[in-house]
């Protein structure tokens, strides 16, 4: 008997002769292997039109407010009916091609921006509709908060500029009034986005700069931390645990609190993702920080996907374990929001509880955000359903390693009792890979298989809806075979 671990998911390198696997699907990394990804369960009614952005905001009582936008309108989720109320200003918006709505929360104000439209403001607890932000701020693609300033980036009329409000006053935008001002960058290309916090990060086509508050007279100092790399897909920028993650032209990076830029996907997943992802439109990759874990999820549209509004795949990085995995989704957008707490009494207006488009079992009051995914049918859901179908491969050749080997069965190491096993095999690395029929775990604790080959891979498939928590590898019943 031989125990074979699944190994870290690093498809950029050949798994032959290494402890790395080239294929996993619909699993999260764990310290002891991999765990299930819960399916997305919708808790809202469908949004009108195609979602072009969604966000969650925290109200003064720590409850959640959820906003979304389509090509022409902005919406707020009704916490009781779970319908999307139109909270647009009177004049319709016009979201340009290859653009999304971008949102930021500044105190009780929710700010919404997109190119070629006036910056929008909605005050929680006061506003009935969005309205143009006072002070004549410039039209901008992106918005984020740095310290006590609202920052606009990717300005429609000045794409090389970032501009910020007065300190603690987002209605003052005249440069030189209070601490409101702007900064133009003569090199590095257009400003594509940013990341906020105690300091800011400005992402351009070919440069990245730190934005550090210095007070009078400069207000902000800008320190270039990357001379030759910028952001490739502007909506891939996301922040988790004080670290900012993004996709550059040559792969995935993180920027730590001190401004150090570290490659995280080199010789691991970069080549695979860059070859598989459709990079023709920045909307086709959206980064999401999972507030409930140390994971970052990038939803992206693959080249083979003909639906320009559908993000059909995801690449996942757990920065605590420094491990990757991947998944398949039918997503349009994603964000982190506080789950909505409701009572049965508050749902009387909805009518028949059995007809609700969401479950009442999973939504309780909590002050922690959770990842929410906008599905292809326009409903928003949390990743809290039953486990998605998962598939994991052992490294090729870890069974046999070039020697002719008879395999009689394999037992998954983990707690997925419904797991099924098949073998992939070949005698030479130049030969096509063949596969056996799946079998279930039998009375002796093994899924019975019978194959003789020199390079073997055990594939474990865990059906959707199965109850399990971890999968580490397989225990193989194998012995050296005679020559042929």
DOPAPA-779334 format. One record per residue (C-alpha): residue number from 1; residue in three letters; z negated, x, y negated. Coordinates in Angstrom, 1 decimal. Layout:
BEGIN
BANU   guro   kese        z        x        y
BANU    NUM    ALA        Z        X        Y
...
END
This chain:
BEGIN
BANU   guro   kese        z        x        y
BANU      1    UNK      0.0      0.0      0.0
BANU      2    UNK      0.9      1.3     -3.5
BANU      3    UNK     -0.2     -0.1     -6.8
BANU      4    UNK      2.6      0.0     -9.5
BANU      5    UNK      1.7     -0.8    -13.1
BANU      6    UNK      4.2     -2.7    -15.3
BANU      7    UNK      3.8      0.0    -18.0
BANU      8    UNK      4.4     -0.2    -21.7
BANU      9    UNK      7.6     -2.0    -22.8
BANU     10    UNK      9.9      0.7    -24.2
BANU     11    UNK     13.5     -0.4    -23.4
BANU     12    UNK     15.0      2.5    -25.5
BANU     13    UNK     14.3      5.0    -22.7
BANU     14    UNK     15.3      4.9    -19.1
BANU     15    UNK     12.4      3.7    -17.0
BANU     16    UNK     13.5      5.8    -14.0
BANU     17    UNK     10.9      8.5    -13.4
BANU     18    UNK      8.6      7.3    -16.2
BANU     19    UNK      5.7      4.8    -16.4
BANU     20    UNK      7.6      2.6    -18.9
BANU     21    UNK      9.2     -0.7    -18.2
BANU     22    UNK     12.5     -1.8    -19.7
BANU     23    UNK     12.0     -5.5    -19.4
BANU     24    UNK      9.3     -8.0    -20.1
BANU     25    UNK      9.7    -11.5    -21.6
BANU     26    UNK      7.4    -14.1    -23.2
BANU     27    UNK      4.2    -12.0    -22.9
BANU     28    UNK      1.7    -10.4    -25.3
BANU     29    UNK      0.5     -6.8    -24.9
BANU     30    UNK     -3.0     -6.4    -23.6
BANU     31    UNK     -5.2     -3.4    -23.0
BANU     32    UNK     -5.0     -4.2    -19.2
BANU     33    UNK     -1.3     -5.1    -19.1
BANU     34    UNK      0.2     -8.3    -20.5
BANU     35    UNK     -1.0    -11.8    -21.2
BANU     36    UNK      0.7    -15.2    -21.7
BANU     37    UNK      2.3    -16.5    -24.8
BANU     38    UNK      1.3    -20.1    -25.5
BANU     39    UNK      4.2    -22.5    -26.2
BANU     40    UNK      4.6    -23.9    -29.7
BANU     41    UNK      3.2    -27.4    -29.9
BANU     42    UNK      4.4    -29.4    -32.9
BANU     43    UNK      1.8    -31.1    -35.1
BANU     44    UNK      4.0    -32.4    -37.9
BANU     45    UNK      6.8    -34.8    -38.3
BANU     46    UNK     10.3    -33.3    -39.0
BANU     47    UNK     11.1    -31.7    -42.3
BANU     48    UNK     14.1    -33.2    -44.1
BANU     49    UNK     17.0    -30.7    -44.1
BANU     50    UNK     16.9    -27.1    -42.9
BANU     51    UNK     13.7    -25.2    -43.6
BANU     52    UNK     14.3    -22.3    -45.9
BANU     53    UNK     10.6    -21.3    -46.2
BANU     54    UNK      7.1    -22.4    -45.2
BANU     55    UNK      3.6    -21.3    -46.2
BANU     56    UNK      0.0    -22.2    -46.0
BANU     57    UNK     -2.4    -22.2    -48.9
BANU     58    UNK     -6.2    -22.4    -48.9
BANU     59    UNK     -7.8    -25.1    -51.1
BANU     60    UNK    -11.2    -24.8    -52.9
BANU     61    UNK    -12.9    -26.6    -50.0
BANU     62    UNK    -11.4    -24.1    -47.5
BANU     63    UNK     -9.0    -26.8    -46.1
BANU     64    UNK     -5.4    -26.1    -45.7
BANU     65    UNK     -2.4    -27.2    -47.8
BANU     66    UNK      1.0    -26.6    -46.2
BANU     67    UNK      4.3    -26.3    -48.2
BANU     68    UNK      7.9    -26.0    -47.2
BANU     69    UNK     11.3    -26.0    -48.8
BANU     70    UNK     14.9    -26.7    -47.9
BANU     71    UNK     18.1    -26.0    -49.8
BANU     72    UNK     17.3    -28.4    -52.6
BANU     73    UNK     13.7    -29.6    -52.4
BANU     74    UNK     10.0    -28.6    -51.9
BANU     75    UNK      7.6    -30.5    -49.8
BANU     76    UNK      3.9    -30.7    -49.1
BANU     77    UNK      2.5    -31.8    -45.8
BANU     78    UNK      0.4    -34.9    -45.7
BANU     79    UNK     -2.7    -33.9    -43.7
BANU     80    UNK     -3.2    -37.4    -42.3
BANU     81    UNK      0.3    -38.7    -41.4
BANU     82    UNK      1.7    -35.2    -40.9
BANU     83    UNK      4.8    -36.3    -42.9
BANU     84    UNK      6.4    -34.1    -45.5
BANU     85    UNK      6.0    -35.5    -49.0
BANU     86    UNK      8.7    -34.5    -51.6
BANU     87    UNK      6.9    -32.7    -54.3
BANU     88    UNK      9.9    -31.3    -56.1
BANU     89    UNK     10.5    -31.3    -59.8
BANU     90    UNK     13.0    -33.9    -61.1
BANU     91    UNK     16.0    -31.5    -61.1
BANU     92    UNK     17.1    -30.4    -57.6
BANU     93    UNK     17.0    -26.7    -56.6
BANU     94    UNK     19.8    -24.7    -55.3
BANU     95    UNK     18.8    -22.0    -52.7
BANU     96    UNK     21.6    -19.4    -52.5
BANU     97    UNK     23.2    -18.3    -49.3
BANU     98    UNK     21.2    -15.5    -47.6
BANU     99    UNK     18.0    -16.5    -49.5
BANU    100    UNK     14.7    -18.2    -48.6
BANU    101    UNK     11.9    -19.7    -50.6
BANU    102    UNK      9.1    -17.2    -51.1
BANU    103    UNK      5.5    -18.3    -51.7
BANU    104    UNK      2.3    -16.8    -53.1
BANU    105    UNK     -1.1    -18.2    -53.9
BANU    106    UNK     -2.8    -17.2    -57.1
BANU    107    UNK     -6.2    -18.9    -57.3
BANU    108    UNK     -5.6    -22.6    -57.0
BANU    109    UNK     -1.9    -22.2    -57.9
BANU    110    UNK      0.9    -22.1    -55.3
BANU    111    UNK      3.9    -20.2    -56.6
BANU    112    UNK      7.4    -20.7    -55.1
BANU    113    UNK     10.4    -18.5    -55.9
BANU    114    UNK     14.0    -18.1    -54.9
BANU    115    UNK     17.0    -16.4    -56.6
BANU    116    UNK     18.8    -18.4    -59.3
BANU    117    UNK     16.0    -20.9    -59.7
BANU    118    UNK     13.1    -21.0    -62.2
BANU    119    UNK      9.7    -20.0    -60.8
BANU    120    UNK      7.8    -23.0    -59.5
BANU    121    UNK      4.1    -23.8    -59.8
BANU    122    UNK      1.9    -26.3    -58.0
BANU    123    UNK     -1.9    -26.5    -58.8
BANU    124    UNK     -3.9    -27.5    -55.8
BANU    125    UNK     -6.1    -30.5    -56.5
BANU    126    UNK     -4.2    -31.3    -59.7
BANU    127    UNK     -0.5    -31.3    -59.4
BANU    128    UNK      1.6    -34.2    -58.0
BANU    129    UNK      4.8    -32.2    -58.2
BANU    130    UNK      6.0    -28.7    -58.6
BANU    131    UNK      7.0    -27.7    -62.1
BANU    132    UNK      8.6    -24.7    -63.8
BANU    133    UNK      5.9    -22.0    -64.4
BANU    134    UNK      5.1    -21.8    -68.1
BANU    135    UNK      5.6    -18.6    -70.1
BANU    136    UNK      9.4    -18.3    -69.2
BANU    137    UNK      9.0    -15.9    -66.3
BANU    138    UNK     12.3    -14.4    -65.0
BANU    139    UNK     14.0    -15.9    -62.0
BANU    140    UNK     13.1    -13.9    -59.0
BANU    141    UNK     13.7    -13.6    -55.2
BANU    142    UNK     10.1    -12.6    -54.2
BANU    143    UNK      6.6    -13.1    -55.5
BANU    144    UNK      3.3    -11.6    -54.5
BANU    145    UNK     -0.2    -10.8    -55.9
BANU    146    UNK     -1.4     -7.3    -56.8
BANU    147    UNK     -5.0     -7.3    -57.9
BANU    148    UNK     -5.3     -9.9    -60.7
BANU    149    UNK     -1.5    -10.0    -61.4
BANU    150    UNK      1.3    -12.2    -60.2
BANU    151    UNK      4.3     -9.9    -59.5
BANU    152    UNK      7.9    -11.0    -59.4
BANU    153    UNK     10.5     -8.8    -57.6
BANU    154    UNK     14.2     -8.9    -57.1
BANU    155    UNK     14.9    -10.5    -60.4
BANU    156    UNK     18.1    -12.5    -60.6
BANU    157    UNK     19.3    -10.8    -63.8
BANU    158    UNK     17.6     -7.4    -63.2
BANU    159    UNK     17.7     -6.6    -59.5
BANU    160    UNK     16.2     -3.1    -60.0
BANU    161    UNK     13.1     -4.5    -61.9
BANU    162    UNK      9.7     -5.8    -61.0
BANU    163    UNK      7.8     -7.8    -63.7
BANU    164    UNK      4.2     -8.9    -63.8
BANU    165    UNK      2.1    -11.5    -65.6
BANU    166    UNK     -0.8    -10.9    -67.9
BANU    167    UNK     -4.1    -10.1    -66.0
BANU    168    UNK     -5.5    -13.4    -64.6
BANU    169    UNK     -3.0    -15.4    -66.6
BANU    170    UNK      0.2    -16.3    -64.8
BANU    171    UNK      1.6    -18.2    -67.8
BANU    172    UNK      2.0    -15.1    -70.0
BANU    173    UNK      5.2    -13.1    -69.2
BANU    174    UNK      6.2    -11.6    -72.6
BANU    175    UNK      6.2     -7.8    -72.1
BANU    176    UNK      3.6     -6.2    -74.3
BANU    177    UNK      1.5     -9.4    -74.5
BANU    178    UNK     -1.8     -8.7    -72.9
BANU    179    UNK     -1.1     -6.6    -69.8
BANU    180    UNK      2.2     -8.3    -69.0
BANU    181    UNK      5.1     -5.9    -68.6
BANU    182    UNK      7.9     -4.7    -66.3
BANU    183    UNK      9.3     -1.6    -64.6
BANU    184    UNK     12.9     -0.7    -64.0
BANU    185    UNK     13.8      1.7    -61.2
BANU    186    UNK     16.8      3.9    -61.9
BANU    187    UNK     17.4      4.8    -58.3
BANU    188    UNK     16.6      3.5    -54.8
BANU    189    UNK     18.8      0.5    -55.1
BANU    190    UNK     17.9     -3.2    -55.6
BANU    191    UNK     14.3     -4.4    -55.2
BANU    192    UNK     14.2     -6.4    -52.0
BANU    193    UNK     10.6     -7.4    -51.7
BANU    194    UNK      7.0     -6.3    -51.9
BANU    195    UNK      3.5     -6.4    -50.4
BANU    196    UNK      0.4     -7.2    -52.4
BANU    197    UNK     -3.3     -6.6    -52.3
BANU    198    UNK     -5.5     -4.1    -54.1
BANU    199    UNK     -2.3     -2.1    -54.7
BANU    200    UNK      1.3     -3.1    -54.3
BANU    201    UNK      4.2     -1.8    -52.3
BANU    202    UNK      7.7     -2.2    -53.8
BANU    203    UNK     10.6     -2.1    -51.2
BANU    204    UNK     14.1     -1.2    -52.4
BANU    205    UNK     17.3     -0.6    -50.4
BANU    206    UNK     16.6      3.2    -50.2
BANU    207    UNK     13.1      3.8    -51.5
BANU    208    UNK      9.5      2.5    -51.3
BANU    209    UNK      7.0      2.9    -54.1
BANU    210    UNK      3.3      2.3    -54.4
BANU    211    UNK      2.2      0.1    -57.4
BANU    212    UNK     -1.2      1.2    -58.6
BANU    213    UNK     -3.2     -0.3    -61.5
BANU    214    UNK     -4.1      2.2    -64.1
BANU    215    UNK     -5.0      0.2    -67.2
BANU    216    UNK     -3.8      0.9    -70.7
BANU    217    UNK     -1.3      2.2    -71.7
BANU    218    UNK      0.8      2.3    -68.5
BANU    219    UNK     -0.8     -0.7    -66.8
BANU    220    UNK      0.8      0.2    -63.4
BANU    221    UNK      1.8      3.6    -62.1
BANU    222    UNK      4.6      3.8    -59.5
BANU    223    UNK      4.4      6.5    -56.9
BANU    224    UNK      7.5      7.0    -54.6
BANU    225    UNK      6.4      7.3    -51.0
BANU    226    UNK      9.8      7.3    -49.4
BANU    227    UNK     12.8      9.1    -50.7
BANU    228    UNK     15.4      8.1    -48.2
BANU    229    UNK     14.2      4.9    -46.4
BANU    230    UNK     13.9      1.4    -47.7
BANU    231    UNK     13.8     -2.0    -46.1
BANU    232    UNK     16.8     -3.2    -44.1
BANU    233    UNK     15.8     -6.9    -43.6
BANU    234    UNK     13.8     -8.0    -46.6
BANU    235    UNK     11.9    -10.8    -44.9
BANU    236    UNK     10.8     -8.4    -42.2
BANU    237    UNK      8.0     -7.2    -44.6
BANU    238    UNK      4.6     -8.4    -43.5
BANU    239    UNK      1.0     -7.2    -43.8
BANU    240    UNK     -1.7     -7.2    -41.2
BANU    241    UNK     -5.2     -5.6    -41.4
BANU    242    UNK     -4.4     -3.8    -44.6
BANU    243    UNK     -1.2     -2.2    -43.1
BANU    244    UNK      2.3     -3.2    -44.1
BANU    245    UNK      5.0     -3.4    -41.5
BANU    246    UNK      8.8     -3.6    -42.0
BANU    247    UNK     12.2     -2.9    -40.5
BANU    248    UNK     14.2      0.0    -42.1
BANU    249    UNK     17.7      1.1    -41.3
BANU    250    UNK     16.5      3.3    -38.4
BANU    251    UNK     13.8      1.1    -37.1
BANU    252    UNK     10.2     -0.2    -37.5
BANU    253    UNK      7.6      1.5    -39.6
BANU    254    UNK      4.1      0.9    -40.9
BANU    255    UNK      2.5      1.9    -44.2
BANU    256    UNK     -1.2      2.5    -44.0
BANU    257    UNK     -3.8      2.0    -46.8
BANU    258    UNK     -3.2      5.5    -48.1
BANU    259    UNK      0.5      5.1    -48.4
BANU    260    UNK      1.4      7.1    -45.3
BANU    261    UNK      4.5      5.8    -43.6
BANU    262    UNK      4.5      6.1    -39.8
BANU    263    UNK      7.4      5.2    -37.4
BANU    264    UNK      6.2      2.8    -34.7
BANU    265    UNK      9.4      1.9    -32.8
BANU    266    UNK     11.2      5.3    -32.5
BANU    267    UNK     12.4      6.0    -28.9
BANU    268    UNK     10.7      2.7    -27.9
BANU    269    UNK     12.3     -0.4    -29.2
BANU    270    UNK     14.4      0.5    -32.3
BANU    271    UNK     17.7      1.1    -30.6
BANU    272    UNK     17.4     -2.1    -28.5
BANU    273    UNK     16.5     -4.4    -31.4
BANU    274    UNK     19.0     -2.9    -33.8
BANU    275    UNK     21.8     -3.4    -31.2
BANU    276    UNK     20.6     -7.0    -30.4
BANU    277    UNK     19.7     -8.4    -33.8
BANU    278    UNK     22.2    -10.0    -36.1
BANU    279    UNK     21.8     -7.8    -39.2
BANU    280    UNK     24.4     -9.5    -41.4
BANU    281    UNK     22.0    -11.8    -43.2
BANU    282    UNK     18.4    -11.0    -44.3
BANU    283    UNK     17.3    -14.5    -43.3
BANU    284    UNK     17.9    -13.6    -39.7
BANU    285    UNK     14.6    -11.7    -39.3
BANU    286    UNK     11.2    -12.9    -40.5
BANU    287    UNK      8.0    -11.0    -40.0
BANU    288    UNK      4.7    -12.8    -39.3
BANU    289    UNK      1.2    -11.3    -39.1
BANU    290    UNK     -0.8    -13.1    -36.5
BANU    291    UNK     -4.1    -13.8    -38.3
BANU    292    UNK     -5.9    -14.3    -34.9
BANU    293    UNK     -5.1    -10.9    -33.5
BANU    294    UNK     -3.8     -7.4    -34.3
BANU    295    UNK     -0.2     -8.5    -33.7
BANU    296    UNK      2.9     -8.6    -35.8
BANU    297    UNK      5.7    -10.8    -34.6
BANU    298    UNK      9.3    -10.4    -35.9
BANU    299    UNK     11.4    -13.5    -35.2
BANU    300    UNK     15.1    -12.7    -35.3
BANU    301    UNK     18.6    -14.1    -34.6
BANU    302    UNK     20.4    -12.3    -31.8
BANU    303    UNK     24.1    -11.4    -32.1
BANU    304    UNK     24.9    -13.8    -29.2
BANU    305    UNK     23.3    -16.8    -30.9
BANU    306    UNK     25.9    -18.9    -32.6
BANU    307    UNK     23.4    -21.0    -34.6
BANU    308    UNK     22.9    -19.4    -38.0
BANU    309    UNK     19.7    -21.3    -38.6
BANU    310    UNK     18.0    -20.4    -35.3
BANU    311    UNK     15.9    -17.4    -34.7
BANU    312    UNK     16.1    -17.2    -30.9
BANU    313    UNK     14.2    -14.0    -30.1
BANU    314    UNK     11.0    -12.1    -31.1
BANU    315    UNK      9.8     -8.6    -30.9
BANU    316    UNK      6.0     -8.2    -30.9
BANU    317    UNK      3.9     -5.2    -31.9
BANU    318    UNK      0.2     -5.0    -31.2
BANU    319    UNK     -1.0     -2.3    -33.6
BANU    320    UNK     -4.5     -2.1    -32.1
BANU    321    UNK     -3.1     -1.2    -28.6
BANU    322    UNK      0.1      0.5    -30.1
BANU    323    UNK      2.1     -1.6    -27.6
BANU    324    UNK      5.3     -3.7    -27.7
BANU    325    UNK      6.6     -6.8    -26.0
BANU    326    UNK      9.3     -9.4    -26.6
BANU    327    UNK      9.8    -13.2    -26.3
BANU    328    UNK     12.3    -16.0    -26.7
BANU    329    UNK     11.9    -18.8    -29.3
BANU    330    UNK     13.8    -21.6    -31.0
BANU    331    UNK     12.4    -21.0    -34.5
BANU    332    UNK     13.6    -21.4    -38.0
BANU    333    UNK     10.7    -19.9    -39.9
BANU    334    UNK      7.0    -19.0    -39.4
BANU    335    UNK      3.8    -18.5    -41.4
BANU    336    UNK      0.1    -18.3    -41.0
BANU    337    UNK     -2.0    -21.4    -41.9
BANU    338    UNK     -5.4    -22.9    -41.4
BANU    339    UNK     -5.3    -25.6    -38.7
BANU    340    UNK     -5.6    -29.1    -40.2
BANU    341    UNK     -8.8    -30.9    -39.2
BANU    342    UNK     -8.7    -34.7    -39.0
BANU    343    UNK    -10.8    -37.6    -37.8
BANU    344    UNK     -9.7    -40.6    -35.9
BANU    345    UNK    -10.7    -42.8    -38.8
BANU    346    UNK     -8.3    -40.9    -41.1
BANU    347    UNK     -5.4    -41.8    -38.8
BANU    348    UNK     -5.7    -45.6    -39.0
BANU    349    UNK     -2.7    -45.7    -41.3
BANU    350    UNK     -0.5    -44.0    -38.8
BANU    351    UNK     -0.7    -46.8    -36.2
BANU    352    UNK     -0.6    -46.3    -32.5
BANU    353    UNK     -2.4    -43.0    -31.7
BANU    354    UNK     -0.3    -42.5    -28.6
BANU    355    UNK      2.8    -42.4    -30.8
BANU    356    UNK      1.6    -39.5    -32.9
BANU    357    UNK      4.1    -36.6    -33.0
BANU    358    UNK      1.1    -34.2    -32.4
BANU    359    UNK     -2.0    -33.8    -30.2
BANU    360    UNK     -5.5    -34.5    -31.5
BANU    361    UNK     -7.1    -32.2    -29.0
BANU    362    UNK     -6.3    -28.9    -30.7
BANU    363    UNK     -6.9    -29.4    -34.4
BANU    364    UNK    -10.4    -28.8    -35.6
BANU    365    UNK    -11.9    -27.5    -38.8
BANU    366    UNK    -11.7    -23.8    -39.0
BANU    367    UNK    -11.6    -21.2    -41.8
BANU    368    UNK     -9.3    -18.9    -39.8
BANU    369    UNK     -5.5    -19.0    -40.2
BANU    370    UNK     -3.3    -19.3    -37.1
BANU    371    UNK      0.4    -18.5    -36.6
BANU    372    UNK      2.6    -21.6    -37.1
BANU    373    UNK      6.3    -21.8    -36.2
BANU    374    UNK      8.9    -24.1    -37.7
BANU    375    UNK     10.9    -25.3    -34.7
BANU    376    UNK     14.6    -26.0    -34.5
BANU    377    UNK     14.0    -29.7    -34.8
BANU    378    UNK     12.2    -29.2    -38.2
BANU    379    UNK      8.7    -29.8    -36.9
BANU    380    UNK      5.9    -27.2    -37.5
BANU    381    UNK      3.7    -26.2    -34.6
BANU    382    UNK      0.9    -23.9    -33.6
BANU    383    UNK      1.2    -21.5    -30.6
BANU    384    UNK     -1.5    -23.3    -28.6
BANU    385    UNK      0.4    -25.0    -25.8
BANU    386    UNK      0.6    -24.1    -22.1
BANU    387    UNK      1.9    -20.7    -21.2
BANU    388    UNK      5.6    -20.0    -21.6
BANU    389    UNK      7.5    -18.7    -18.6
BANU    390    UNK      6.9    -15.0    -18.3
BANU    391    UNK      8.9    -12.3    -16.6
BANU    392    UNK      7.8     -8.6    -16.1
BANU    393    UNK      9.4     -5.7    -14.3
BANU    394    UNK      7.8     -2.6    -12.9
BANU    395    UNK      9.5      0.7    -13.9
BANU    396    UNK     12.7      1.3    -11.9
BANU    397    UNK     12.2      3.9     -9.1
BANU    398    UNK      8.5      3.7     -9.2
BANU    399    UNK      8.9      2.2     -5.7
BANU    400    UNK     10.8      4.8     -3.7
BANU    401    UNK     11.6      7.2     -6.5
BANU    402    UNK     14.9      8.3     -4.8
BANU    403    UNK     13.6      8.2     -1.2
BANU    404    UNK     14.9      5.5      1.1
BANU    405    UNK     12.0      3.0      1.2
BANU    406    UNK     11.5     -0.2      3.2
BANU    407    UNK      9.7     -2.8      1.2
BANU    408    UNK      8.0     -5.7      3.1
BANU    409    UNK      6.3     -7.5      0.3
BANU    410    UNK      4.6     -7.3     -3.1
BANU    411    UNK      1.4     -8.8     -4.5
BANU    412    UNK      1.0     -9.3     -8.2
BANU    413    UNK     -2.1     -7.7     -9.7
BANU    414    UNK     -3.5    -10.3    -12.0
BANU    415    UNK     -4.8    -13.9    -12.0
BANU    416    UNK     -1.5    -15.8    -12.0
BANU    417    UNK     -1.7    -17.6     -8.6
BANU    418    UNK      1.7    -19.3     -9.2
BANU    419    UNK      3.6    -16.0     -9.7
BANU    420    UNK      6.8    -15.4     -7.8
BANU    421    UNK      8.3    -12.0     -6.8
BANU    422    UNK     11.8    -10.7     -6.3
BANU    423    UNK     13.1     -7.1     -5.9
BANU    424    UNK     15.9     -5.4     -7.8
BANU    425    UNK     17.3     -2.4     -6.0
BANU    426    UNK     20.1      0.2     -5.6
BANU    427    UNK     20.7      3.4     -3.8
BANU    428    UNK     22.2      5.4     -6.6
BANU    429    UNK     21.7      5.1    -10.3
BANU    430    UNK     25.4      4.7    -10.8
BANU    431    UNK     25.4      1.6     -8.5
BANU    432    UNK     25.1     -2.0     -9.8
BANU    433    UNK     21.6     -3.5     -9.5
BANU    434    UNK     21.2     -6.1     -6.7
BANU    435    UNK     18.4     -8.6     -6.4
BANU    436    UNK     16.6    -10.5     -3.7
BANU    437    UNK     15.6    -14.1     -3.6
BANU    438    UNK     12.2    -15.0     -5.2
BANU    439    UNK      9.3    -15.6     -2.9
BANU    440    UNK      5.8    -17.0     -3.5
BANU    441    UNK      2.5    -15.4     -2.4
BANU    442    UNK      1.9    -16.1      1.3
BANU    443    UNK     -1.2    -16.3      3.5
BANU    444    UNK     -1.6    -12.5      3.7
BANU    445    UNK     -1.7    -12.3     -0.1
BANU    446    UNK      1.8    -10.9     -0.5
BANU    447    UNK      5.1    -12.4     -1.5
BANU    448    UNK      7.2    -11.5      1.5
BANU    449    UNK     10.3     -9.4      0.8
BANU    450    UNK     12.5     -7.2      2.9
BANU    451    UNK     14.7     -4.6      1.3
BANU    452    UNK     15.6     -1.0      2.0
BANU    453    UNK     16.8      1.1     -0.9
BANU    454    UNK     16.1      4.3     -2.9
BANU    455    UNK     15.4      2.8     -6.3
BANU    456    UNK     13.4     -0.4     -6.5
BANU    457    UNK     12.0     -2.6     -9.1
BANU    458    UNK      9.5     -5.4     -8.5
BANU    459    UNK     10.1     -8.4    -10.8
BANU    460    UNK      7.3    -10.9    -11.3
BANU    461    UNK      8.0    -14.3    -12.8
BANU    462    UNK      5.2    -16.7    -13.8
BANU    463    UNK      6.5    -20.2    -14.3
BANU    464    UNK      5.9    -22.1    -17.5
BANU    465    UNK      2.7    -24.1    -17.6
BANU    466    UNK      0.9    -21.7    -15.2
BANU    467    UNK     -2.8    -20.9    -15.9
BANU    468    UNK     -3.3    -17.2    -16.2
BANU    469    UNK     -4.7    -14.5    -18.5
BANU    470    UNK     -3.5    -11.1    -17.4
BANU    471    UNK     -0.8     -9.3    -15.3
BANU    472    UNK     -1.1     -5.6    -14.7
BANU    473    UNK      1.3     -4.7    -12.0
BANU    474    UNK      2.0     -5.2     -8.3
BANU    475    UNK      0.6     -4.0     -5.0
BANU    476    UNK      3.6     -3.1     -2.8
BANU    477    UNK      3.7     -3.1      0.9
BANU    478    UNK      6.2     -0.3      1.5
BANU    479    UNK      6.9      2.7      3.8
BANU    480    UNK      9.4      5.4      4.0
BANU    481    UNK     12.5      4.3      5.9
BANU    482    UNK     14.9      6.1      8.1
BANU    483    UNK     18.0      7.8      6.7
BANU    484    UNK     21.3      6.0      6.4
END
